[in-house]
Amino acid sequence: MPTELRKIIFSKRELVDAFSRRPAGNGAVPEGAVHGVHVFQKFGGGVKVLLDVMDDEEQRLKRFNLQPDFISEILLEYCAGHGIPVARTADKYLEVIGDNLALSQKIRAQEEFAESAPEPPLEE
């Protein structure tokens, strides 16, 4: 069964913009201006994303290691806000491409359709 792969690649500037628009009071990262995003490929798979934020309460720059679910949520909200199409039923995962972060989507063909289709007759 064919599989379609899509990648939405975010530049550092787009990542800063996306994380700057994060909802207030989410608990993962304090409110404050985003000063940088650092993206790394983990050994053995997965990504590591560090976010530099000026903590408004303490008035100092802090670095946060972000969880994949939080990253995905922010990137999906960014896509929705900018009219970037994302497949709802796709398997989504994060990956590093160069210095950028990609939201990758694996879209499988409709297996139910193929399984319920009648088999073609055998040629004699």
KEFI-320071 format. One line per 4 residues: their letters; for each residue x negated, y, z of N, C-alpha, C. Coordinates in Angstrom, 1 decimal, always signed. Each point is the difference from the previous one (the first is absolute). Example, Ala and Ser with C-alpha at 12.3 -4.5 7.8 and 13.67 -1.06 7.14 Angstrom:
as	-13.2,-5.7,+7.8,+0.9,+1.2,+0.0,-0.9,+1.2,+0.0; +0.4,+1.1,-0.7,-0.9,+1.1,+0.0,+0.8,+1.1,+0.8
// end
This chain:
mpte	-0.8,-1.2,+0.0,+0.8,+1.2,+0.0,-0.9,+1.2,+0.0; +0.2,+1.0,-0.9,-0.9,+1.2,-0.1,+0.2,+0.9,+1.2; -1.0,+0.6,+0.4,+0.0,+1.0,+1.1,-0.6,+1.3,-0.5; +0.7,+1.1,+0.4,-0.4,+1.3,-0.4,-0.7,+0.7,+1.2
lrki	-1.1,+0.6,-0.2,-0.7,+0.7,+1.0,+0.0,+1.5,-0.3; +0.3,+0.8,+1.0,+0.0,+1.5,-0.1,-0.9,+0.5,+1.1; -0.7,+1.1,-0.3,-0.8,+0.7,+1.0,+0.3,+1.5,+0.0; +0.3,+0.5,+1.2,+0.1,+1.5,+0.1,-1.3,+0.4,+0.8
ifsk	-0.9,+0.7,-0.7,-1.2,+0.4,+0.6,+0.0,+1.4,+0.5; -0.4,+0.1,+1.3,+0.1,+1.3,+0.7,-1.4,+0.6,+0.1; -0.3,+1.2,-0.4,-1.3,+0.6,+0.2,-0.1,+0.5,+1.4; -1.2,+0.4,+0.4,-0.2,+0.5,+1.4,+1.0,+1.2,+0.2
relv	+0.1,+0.9,-0.9,+0.9,+1.2,+0.1,+1.4,-0.4,+0.2; +0.5,-1.0,-0.8,+1.3,-0.5,+0.2,+0.3,-0.7,+1.3; -1.0,-0.7,+0.5,+0.1,-0.6,+1.3,+0.1,+1.0,+1.1; -0.9,+1.1,-0.1,+0.1,+1.0,+1.0,+1.4,+0.7,+0.0
dafs	+0.5,+0.2,-1.2,+1.4,+0.6,-0.1,+1.0,-1.0,+0.5; -0.1,-1.3,-0.3,+1.0,-0.9,+0.5,+0.0,-0.1,+1.6; -1.2,-0.1,+0.6,-0.1,-0.1,+1.4,+0.3,+1.3,+0.7; -0.1,+1.1,-0.7,+0.3,+1.3,+0.6,+1.6,+0.2,+0.1
rrpa	+0.7,-0.8,-0.8,+1.5,+0.1,+0.0,+0.6,-1.1,+0.9; -0.9,-0.6,+0.8,+0.6,-1.1,+0.9,+1.0,+0.6,+0.9; +1.0,-0.8,+0.4,+1.0,+0.5,+1.0,-0.6,+0.3,+1.3; +0.4,+1.1,+0.6,-0.4,+0.4,+1.3,+0.4,-1.0,+1.1
gnga	-0.8,-0.2,+1.0,+0.4,-0.9,+1.1,+0.0,-1.4,-0.3; -0.7,-0.5,-1.0,+0.0,-1.4,-0.4,-0.8,-0.9,+1.0; -0.8,+0.6,+0.8,-0.7,-0.7,+1.0,-1.4,-0.6,-0.4; -0.1,-0.3,-1.3,-1.2,-0.6,-0.6,-1.2,+1.1,+0.0
vpeg	+0.4,+1.2,-0.4,-1.0,+1.1,-0.1,+0.6,+1.2,+0.5; -0.8,+0.8,+0.8,+0.6,+1.2,+0.6,+0.2,+1.1,-1.1; +0.8,+1.0,+0.3,+0.3,+1.1,-0.9,-1.3,+0.8,-0.2; -0.2,+0.5,-1.2,-1.2,+0.8,-0.3,-0.4,-0.1,-1.4
avhg	-0.8,+0.9,-0.4,-0.5,+0.0,-1.4,-0.9,-1.2,-0.4; +0.3,-0.6,-1.1,-0.9,-1.1,-0.5,-1.2,+0.6,-0.6; -1.2,-0.4,+0.4,-1.3,+0.5,-0.5,-0.7,-0.9,-0.9; +0.4,-1.3,+0.0,-0.6,-1.0,-0.9,+0.6,-1.3,+0.1
vhvf	-0.2,-0.8,-1.0,+0.4,-1.4,-0.1,-1.2,-0.8,-0.5; -0.3,-1.1,+0.7,-1.1,-0.9,-0.4,+0.5,-1.4,-0.3; -0.3,-0.5,-1.1,+0.6,-1.3,-0.5,-1.2,-1.0,-0.1; +0.2,-1.2,+0.5,-1.0,-1.0,+0.0,+0.6,-1.4,-0.4
qkfg	-0.7,-0.8,-0.7,+0.4,-1.4,-0.3,-0.6,-0.8,+1.2; +0.9,-0.8,+0.6,-0.5,-0.9,+1.1,-0.6,-1.2,-0.6; -1.0,-0.5,+0.7,-0.6,-1.3,-0.4,+1.0,-1.1,+0.2; +0.2,-0.8,-1.1,+1.0,-1.1,+0.1,+1.4,+0.5,-0.4
ggvk	+0.2,+1.2,-0.4,+1.3,+0.5,-0.5,+0.6,+1.0,+1.0; +0.9,+0.8,-0.6,+0.7,+1.0,+0.8,-0.7,+1.3,-0.1; +0.6,+1.0,+0.5,-0.5,+1.4,+0.0,-0.1,+0.6,+1.4; -0.9,+0.9,+0.1,-0.1,+0.8,+1.2,+0.1,+1.5,-0.4
vlld	+0.9,+0.7,+0.7,+0.2,+1.4,-0.3,-0.1,+0.8,+1.3; -0.9,+0.9,+0.0,-0.3,+0.9,+1.1,+0.5,+1.4,-0.4; +0.7,+0.6,+1.0,+0.6,+1.3,-0.2,-0.5,+1.0,+1.0; -0.6,+1.1,-0.5,-0.5,+1.1,+0.8,+1.1,+1.1,+0.2
vmdd	+0.4,+0.2,+1.2,+1.0,+0.9,+0.3,-0.4,+1.0,+1.1; +0.3,+1.3,-0.1,-0.2,+1.0,+1.0,+1.1,-0.1,+1.0; -0.3,-0.6,+1.2,+1.0,-0.2,+1.0,+0.5,+1.4,+0.5; +1.2,+0.4,-0.2,+0.5,+1.3,+0.4,+0.0,+0.2,+1.5
eeqr	+0.2,-1.0,+0.8,+0.0,+0.1,+1.5,-1.4,+0.2,+0.5; -1.0,-0.8,-0.5,-1.3,+0.0,+0.6,-0.9,+1.0,-0.8; +0.4,+0.5,-1.1,-0.8,+0.9,-0.9,-1.3,-0.6,-0.4; +0.0,-1.3,-0.4,-1.3,-0.6,-0.4,+0.4,-1.1,-1.1
lkrf	-1.0,-0.2,-0.9,+0.2,-1.0,-1.0,-0.1,-1.4,+0.5; +1.0,-0.8,-0.4,+0.0,-1.4,+0.5,+0.1,-0.9,-1.3; -0.5,-1.2,+0.2,+0.1,-1.0,-1.1,+0.8,-1.2,+0.4; +0.9,-0.4,-0.9,+0.9,-1.1,+0.4,-0.1,-1.1,-1.1
nlqp	+0.0,-1.3,+0.5,+0.0,-1.1,-0.8,+1.5,-0.4,-0.3; +0.5,+0.1,-1.2,+1.4,-0.2,-0.3,+0.3,-1.4,-0.2; +1.3,-0.4,+0.4,+0.5,-1.3,-0.3,+0.6,-0.1,-1.4; -0.1,-1.2,-0.6,+0.5,-0.1,-1.4,+1.5,+0.3,-0.1
dfis	+0.8,-0.3,+0.9,+1.4,+0.3,-0.1,+0.3,+1.5,+0.0; -0.8,+0.7,+0.8,+0.1,+1.5,+0.1,-0.4,+0.6,-1.3; -1.1,-0.5,-0.6,-0.6,+0.5,-1.2,+1.0,-0.2,-1.1; +0.6,-1.2,-0.1,+1.0,-0.4,-1.1,+1.2,+0.9,+0.1
eill	+0.5,+0.2,+1.3,+1.1,+0.9,+0.2,-0.2,+1.4,-0.6; -1.1,+0.5,+0.4,-0.4,+1.4,-0.5,-0.1,+0.1,-1.5; -0.6,-1.0,-0.6,-0.2,+0.0,-1.5,+1.3,-0.2,-0.7; +0.9,-0.9,+0.6,+1.3,-0.2,-0.6,+0.9,+1.3,+0.1
eyca	-0.1,+0.7,+1.1,+0.7,+1.3,+0.1,-0.6,+1.0,-0.9; -1.3,+0.0,-0.2,-0.6,+1.0,-1.0,+0.5,-0.3,-1.4; +0.0,-1.3,-0.4,+0.6,-0.4,-1.3,+1.4,+0.5,-0.2; +0.8,-0.3,+1.0,+1.4,+0.4,+0.0,+0.2,+1.5,-0.2
ghgi	-0.8,+0.8,+0.7,+0.0,+1.4,+0.0,-0.5,+0.6,-1.3; -0.8,-0.7,-0.7,-0.6,+0.5,-1.3,+0.6,-0.7,-1.2; +1.1,-0.8,+0.2,+0.6,-0.7,-1.2,-0.9,-1.1,-0.6; -0.8,-0.6,+0.7,-0.9,-1.0,-0.5,+0.8,-1.4,+0.2
pvar	+0.3,-0.7,-1.1,+0.8,-1.2,+0.2,-0.8,-1.1,+0.7; +0.6,-0.7,+0.9,-0.5,-1.2,+0.7,+1.0,-1.1,-0.1; -0.4,-1.2,-0.4,+0.9,-1.1,-0.1,+0.4,-0.5,+1.4; +1.3,+0.0,+0.3,+0.5,-0.4,+1.3,-0.3,-1.4,+0.4
tadk	+0.1,-0.9,-1.0,-0.1,-1.4,+0.3,-1.5,-0.6,-0.1; -0.9,+0.9,-0.3,-1.4,-0.4,-0.2,-0.7,-0.3,+1.3; -0.9,-0.9,-0.1,-0.9,-0.2,+1.2,-1.0,+1.2,-0.1; -0.1,+0.7,+1.1,-0.9,+1.2,+0.0,-1.2,-0.2,+0.9
ylev	-1.1,+0.5,-0.4,-1.3,-0.1,+0.8,-0.9,+1.1,-0.3; -0.9,+0.3,+0.9,-0.9,+1.1,-0.2,-1.4,-0.5,-0.4; -0.7,+0.7,-0.9,-1.3,-0.4,-0.4,-0.8,+1.3,-0.3; -1.3,-0.2,+0.1,-1.0,+1.1,-0.3,-0.4,-0.1,-1.4
igdn	+0.1,+1.1,-0.8,-0.5,+0.0,-1.4,-1.0,+1.2,+0.0; -1.3,-0.3,-0.1,-1.0,+1.1,+0.1,+0.1,+0.7,+1.3; +0.2,+1.3,+0.0,+0.2,+0.8,+1.2,+1.4,+0.3,+0.3; +0.9,-0.7,-0.7,+1.4,+0.3,+0.1,+0.8,-1.2,+0.7
lals	+1.2,+0.3,+0.4,+0.9,-1.0,+0.6,+1.1,-0.3,-1.0; +0.3,-1.2,-0.2,+1.1,-0.4,-0.9,+1.1,-0.7,+0.7; +1.2,+0.3,-0.3,+1.2,-0.8,+0.4,+0.3,-0.9,-1.1; -0.3,-1.2,+0.1,+0.1,-1.0,-1.1,+1.4,-0.7,+0.2
qkir	+0.5,-0.4,-1.1,+1.3,-0.7,+0.0,-0.1,-1.2,-0.9; +0.5,-1.1,+0.5,+0.0,-1.3,-0.8,+1.5,-0.3,-0.2; +0.4,+0.0,-1.3,+1.4,-0.2,-0.3,+0.1,-1.3,-0.8; +0.8,-0.9,+0.6,+0.2,-1.3,-0.6,+1.3,+0.0,-0.8
aqee	+0.0,-0.8,-1.1,+1.2,-0.1,-0.8,+1.1,-0.7,+0.9; +1.2,+0.2,-0.5,+1.1,-0.6,+0.8,+0.0,-1.5,-0.1; -0.5,-0.6,+1.2,-0.1,-1.4,+0.0,+1.4,-0.7,+0.0; +1.0,+0.7,+0.7,+1.3,-0.6,+0.0,+0.6,-0.2,-1.4
faes	-0.2,+1.0,-0.8,+0.5,-0.1,-1.4,-0.7,-1.1,-0.7; -1.3,-0.2,+0.1,-0.7,-1.1,-0.7,+0.4,-1.3,+0.5; +0.2,-0.1,+1.3,+0.4,-1.3,+0.6,+1.4,-0.4,-0.4; +0.9,+0.9,-0.2,+1.4,-0.3,-0.2,+0.3,-0.1,-1.5
apep	-1.0,+0.3,-0.9,+0.2,-0.1,-1.4,+0.0,-1.4,-0.5; +0.9,-0.4,-0.9,+0.0,-1.4,-0.5,-1.3,-0.3,-0.7; -0.4,-1.2,+0.1,-1.2,-0.5,-0.7,+0.3,-0.1,-1.5; -1.0,+0.3,-0.8,+0.2,-0.1,-1.5,+0.1,-1.5,-0.4
plee	+0.8,-0.3,-1.0,+0.1,-1.4,-0.4,-1.4,-0.5,-0.6; -0.2,-1.3,+0.2,-1.2,-0.6,-0.5,+0.1,-0.2,-1.5; -1.1,+0.3,-0.7,+0.0,-0.2,-1.5,-0.2,-1.5,-0.3; +0.8,-0.5,-0.9,-0.2,-1.4,-0.4,-0.7,-0.2,-1.3
// end
